[in-house]
Amino acid sequence: MAAMETDTAPLTLESLPTDPLLLILSFLDYRDLINRRLSQLSSHDPLWRRHCKKYWLISEEEKTQKNQCWKSLFIDTYSDVGRYIDHYAAIKKAWDDLKKYLEPRCPRMVLSLKEGAREEDLDAVEAQIGCKLPDDYRCSYRIHNGQKLVVPGLLGSMALSNHYRSEDLLDVDTAAGGFQQRQGLKYCLPLTFCIHTGLSQYIAVEAAEGRNKNEVFYQCPDQMARNPAAIDMFIIGATFTDWFTSYVKNVVSGGFPIIRDQIFRYVHDPECVATTGDITVSVSTSFLPELSSVHPPHYFFTYRIRIEMSKDALPEKACQLDSRYWRITNAKGDVEEVQGPGVVGEFPIISPGRVYEYTSCTTFSTTSGYMEGYYTFHFLYFKDKIFNVAIPRFHMACPTFRVSIARLVS
């Protein structure tokens, strides 16, 4: 049987009914909706709602407050920050999440944030330093132009018995004043600053001296080199967005604890917990770049230990810590054993529902290592009865680092 032949006119946009077209258009990108041919249909306001939410994070409440249609909201926002459309949603969400989390916990920190910089301010800084700023960096500074130089700093703190660090997020003008042209840090812009240690995190605005463009790092002067340009680097982020959003994620997830209105950059592995009877021991760790070096190899870590007795424990289970034992192993497998009375000069008493926390530190000559051990306790009501409580094994590793090109070519 011969196939039936029919004459069909070519399918065109004009021949389609309106409702299916509007459904199709709802899945298109904003660039497609600007097309002249689609002009009439693309003016259908609900189409722009998705793009306002996707690219600018504009809520229904904000739309109501501004008393504008979705299309005009999109166009107005695009005319202001359109060059950052590939970065704006991720960075704006990070800022919104961070402020929402910190407002009830660290209100002074949120109050220290500055209003966003203007485009002309950022253009002026580029002219001053003679380099283009990364678009994601500019985008963030349009939202907040850093913070006032206060303590505690937005980018986290660290405290030991004889060492304190708290990093502020620099405003763009202060950062420009610290822009580096010298050998070793050429074309690097400081992102943070600690008024106690002078420590900064830098972003490489140009690829130079072995650094990748947009990389964020801590500088680490080579202690063994005579050349002051021999500066190694601990890499913290591949881009500004990577660096900032990962930090915010650690804060708002509770990964970095809030202690006395400060963000402490301790990392806790949920599996790093050990329970012996009614007592649970958990550990968080942190790497301190300002006290570390690649040459000579000296990697400094601090750890925070939490010892807690279950609130359901019987009162007679109250006990006192007498001593500690550590087994410390570096990446080469070398083992060191340490024993001593108490912890950090104290002999804490643990009772039902009570928590004791302390901070200490260790160093490795390798880039990583781990510790494990136990505490010895005696019961308060049966002083001659002693028992050990396990300390879980916890690993420490320094960030990725890159050695100075000045040393490699020497």
N, C-alpha and C positions, 0 to 999 in steps of 0.2 A: 504494500500500500504506500503510495507516494506521500511524502511528508507534506503537511498542510503549510502553505506559505501565506503569511499575512504581512501586510504593509503596516509598519509601526513608525510613528514619528519619533525622532530622537528625544530622549528625556532631558528636559532642561529645568533649571532652577525655577523659572517662571511658571512651569506647568505643575509644580507640586503645590498641594494645599498648605495653608498657613500653619496649622497646628503641628503636622509632622516636621515642618521646617524649624519651628521654634524648639521642638524637642531635640533635633539634630544640633541646632546652634548652641544649645545649653552645654554641649560637650566640647565646644571649640575653644581655642585659646583666644586671648584678647586681641592678638595681632590679626587673627582671621576676622574678628568682628568689626575691625576698622575698615575692611574692604568696602569700597564704594558700592559695589553691586549688592552688598548685603546691608546697605545703610539703613533702609527703612526697617527691616526686620531686626537689625542689631540695636535699634533704639528701644526695643522692648525691654523695659527696665529690669524685670526679674533675671534676665540673662546676666546682668552685671553684678548681681548679688554674689554669685559664686566667686567671681574674680576679685571682688572687694574683700571677701573673706580669705581667699587663698593667698593673695599677694600682699594685702595691707592689714589683714586681721581686724577689719572693721566689723564691729558687732552691731546687732539690731539696735541696741541701746544708743550707741554712738550715732547711728543713722537718724534715730528719732531726735536726739539732741541737736544735731546739725540741720535737721529739717531739709534734707536734700534727697534727691533720688539716687539710686545706686550708680547710675551711669555718671552723673555729675560728680559723685564722691570719688569714683575711680579716676576720672579725668583730672580732678583737682589734686588728688594725691600723686598721680603720675607726674603732673607738671612740677611738683615739689621734689619728690624723691624717686622719680622714674628711673634714673640711672642705676639705682640700687635694686631694681626689681628682682634680680636673681638672689639677693642676699637678705632683703628687708624682712621677710616673714620669719626666717630662722632666727635672726638677731633680735627682732622685736619680741618674739615669743620668749627668747632667753631672758631679756630684760624684764618682761612682764612677770614671768615665773619667779625670777630672782627677787623682785620687789615684793611680790605677794607673799613669798616665803619669809622674807626678812622683816617686813613691817611689824609683825607682832613679836618678833624675837630680837631684832637689832634695829630699833627705830632710828637711833642716832645715825647709823650707817646709811640708811635710806635718805635721811634728811641731808646728808653730806653730798649727795649726787647733784651735779650741776645740770642746768638746762642744756638742751642740745645746741650744738654749734650751727652757724649758718654756712651755706655753701661758700659764700665769699670769705669766711674765716678760714675754711679748709683750703681754699684756693690760695689764700695769702701765705699759709704755712708751706704749701708746695713751692711757691715762689721763693720763700725764705730758705728752704733747705735744698732747693734745686732738684727735687725728686718728686715723682708722683706717689701719692699715698694709695695703698690698696683700697679698692672700692668697698670691701667689707668693713675695713677699719673706718673709712669715712661714714659708712652707713650707721655704724654703732655710735659714732660721735655726733651724728645728726640727732640721735635719740637722747643721749646723755654725753655731755662733754667732760667725761671723767668725774672726779670728786674733789672736794676740798682736801687739803693735806691735814688729815686728822688721824687719830688713833682711836679705835681700830680701823685698819684699812679694809677696803672691800675685797681685795684679792687674797685674804687669808693671813693668819697669824701662826706663830710657833713660839713656844716658851719653854726654856730649860732653866736650870737654877742660875746660870750665869750668862744666858743668851736669850735675846728676845727679838723677834722679827714680826713686822706687820706691814703689808704692802698696800699702798694706795694706788688707785687707778689714776694716772696723770691726765690732766686736761691737755688739749692739743698744743696750746701755747707753751706750757711748761715742758712738754715732750719735745717740742721743736728746739727749745733752748738746750736740751741735752742730746740733740742729734749729733751723731759721731761721724767725723771725717778722718779720724786718725787711723793709722795702720792697726789692724787687729779687729777693729769694730767699724770698718768703713761702711757707710750707708746704713747704719743701724739706728733705729729710733726707740727710745725707752718707752715702755708701756706702763711700767709700775715703778714705784720707788719706796724704799723703807728708810725712814728718817733715823732709825737706830743703827742700821748696819751699812747704809748706802747701797744696798742691793737693788738691782733692777732686772726686770725681764725685758728683753729687746725683741723688736721685729725687724727683719731684714727687708728694707723697702726696695733693695736691688740685690741681684745675685753678685756676690763678691767674696773673695778670700775663702772659697770653698763652701759658702753658705748658699742655700737655695732661696730664691726670692719668696718673701712672705713668711718665712720660717720664724717661729717664736722660740727663744732660748734664754737660758741663763749663761752669762759669761763665766769662764773658769780660767784665770791666768795660769799659765804653765810655770809652776814654782821652780822648775829646774832649768828653764831657758834664760839666757841673758838678753834675748830679744824681747822687748816689751810688747811687740806685735804678736807674740806667740800666745794666743788666747784660745783655749779649747771651749767647747760649747756643750751644754746639756740641753737637748732638744725637748721642748715642751709641747709644741704644736706645729702642724704643717702649714696652717694658715691662721689668720686672726679668728675666723669663724670656728675652726676646729678647736683652737685654744680656749675661746670664750665660752662656747656652748658646752664643751666637756667639763669645764670648771663649774658652770651653773648646774649642770646635771648632777655633779657630785654634791653640790650644796643642797639643792632642793629635794634630792632623794634621801637626805639624811646621812649620806656617805661621809661628809665632813661634819663633825659635831660642832654645835654651838655651845661654847663654854664661856660664861661671864660676858655675854654680848659680843663674842668674837667668833669668827669662823676659824677653826683649827684644821689644817690640812692633813689630818690623819686618815689613812685608808684602812678600812676594816674588811677583812675577808669573812663572810658569814660562816664559813666552815672552820674558822680559826677559833673554836670554842671547845673547852673541855670541862666536863662536870664530874666531880668526885663527891659522892654522897650528896650533901645539900649545898655544896659550894661550886659555883661556876666561875671559870676564869676565861676571859676573852681578851684579845690583843688587837690593837691598831698600830700601824707603823707609818713613818714618813721619812723621806729622804731630804737632807739639808744640803743644797748645792753650795751655799755660802761657806760651809765648813768642810767642803770636799775638794778633791783635786784629782785630775787624771794623771798628771805627772808632777810629783810622784803619786802612785796609786793609793788614794786614801779616801774612802767612801764612808760618809758619816750618816748614821740613821738614828732616829729616835723612836721609841715605842711607848705606847700608853696602855697600861694594864688595868683591867677592871676585875675586881674580886667581889663576888656577890653571894650572900647566903639566901636561900629560898625563904620567903616569908612564911611558908608552911612548916619550916623546921621547928623542932621542939626547942624550948628555951635552954635546955641543958646541952644543946649542941653548940652554944656560944663558945668561941675559941680565939686563940691569939697566935699570930704568926711569929715563929721563932727564927727561921732561917730560910735561905734560898739556895737552890742548886741550878746551875746553868750548864748546858752542853751547847757550845757554839761551833758551828761548822761553816767554813768558807767554801767558795766555788771549787777550790782545788781538793776539797775533802779533808783539809787540815782541821783538827779538832782541838778546842780549848775548853777546859772545864773550870768553872768558877763556883766557889762556895763562900757563903758569908752570912753573918747575922742580920736578920731583919731585911727591910727593903728601904732604900734611900734614907737610912738612919732612923727608921721608924719600925715599931712592932705593933701593927694595927690589930685591934680587936674586931672580930666579925661575929655578929649576932643575927638572928632571923630578920630578914627584910633589909639588912644593912648592906651598904656598898662602900668599898674602899677602892680608890683609883690613885695611881701614881704614874709618873713619867720618868724614864731613864733613857740611856743611849748606848750605842756601841759603834765600832768602826770595823771596816773590813779592808784588806789590801786587794781584794777581788771585787768585781762589780756586783756580786750578789753573795748571799749566804743565808743561813737560817739558825734559829735558836729554839731550844726546847728545854724543859726541866721540870722542877717541882718545888713547892713550898712545904716546909714542915711546920705543923701547928700542934698546939696542945689544947685540950679542953679546959675551960675555966673552972668547971666543977670537978674535973678529974685530972688534976695537973700532971699526974704521972703518966697519963695516957696520951701518946703522941701519934700523929698520922700524917701522911703525905698527900698533897693535892697537886694533880698534874697541871702543868702549864703546856698548852697546845703548841705544836711546832708552828712557827710563823716565819715566813720567808720575806726577805728584803732584797730589792734590786734597784740599782740606780737607773734613771732614764737613759734612753739612747743618747750617746754622745758622739761628737765629731772632733778629732784632733785638729789643732791649728795647722793651716797650710804653711805658715811661716816655719814651723818645725819640720814639716814633711820635705820642704825644698832646701832646708839648710844642710 
